Amino acid sequence: MAQLRNMKSYLGELRKLLRRDVCVEELLSLDQTASLQSSFGEIDSKVRNSIEIPFEHRSGSRFDAYINRLAEANASEVYVSIRYSHECGMFLADSLKIIDIRGFSFDYPNEHLIFITSDFRDRLLLDYSIDDVGLGVLMIDTEGANWPCVAY
């Protein structure tokens, strides 16, 4: 039931991230999604790096270059986990490079994007929040074998 209720919104969010329409048939099944989510704990979380940037910096060239360096450090396909992924099915993107993070609206405080490489060696968490003075911030958290070593 939740899958039907949220599918249109979910596909709209994926459309913004991927800059193309996404069909329901491209999504992983709910069983595959649940199985993958239980495997995500296999990523080595001993190596991690966290930084916080002003939210509007996600639209800048420095952020774009950082995402490109992450994609070069681990060129695997990436599982995309956003709001409703667990209810509608995760999406597997060819590369982190094709994701348009600028296009994602982050409509709600504490909304986040998670990208996990298909080899389960790296994870990227982008977490949007509002700071104490009311400004948007984006927390960038990387963990795994490659991505934490990439400098912002």
C-alpha positions, 0 to 999 in steps of 0.5 A: 500500500505504501508503495503505491501511495509514494511511487509517484513522488519517489519517481519524481525525486529519482527524475531530479537526481538522474535528469531523466525519467525512471520507470518502475521496472528499473527499480529493485524489488522490495525483497532485493532492496531489503536484502541489500539494506541488510548487506550495507553493514558490511562496509568498513566503517572504521575509515570515515570522514565527515565534513559540513558545508553551507547548503548552497555550496552543493551547487558550486564547482568545488562540490562537483569536483569532489563528487567526480573525485569520489566517482574516480576513487571507486567507479562502481555502480551505486545504489541510490537510497532516498526517502521511500526507497525502502517502500518502492525499491532502490535504484542502481545508477551506473556511476556516482557521476550521473547523479545530479545532487543539485537537482535534489530538493531536500524539501525537509530538514534532516532529509538525506541521500545515501549512495553505496557502491555496488561492491559494498566498499564505500558509502556516501551520506549527504544529510541536510539540516538547519543550523542554530541560526536557521541556515541550511547545512549539508553534512557529507559523511563518507566511509569505506575503503576509498571515499574517506580518503578523497579530500573535499 
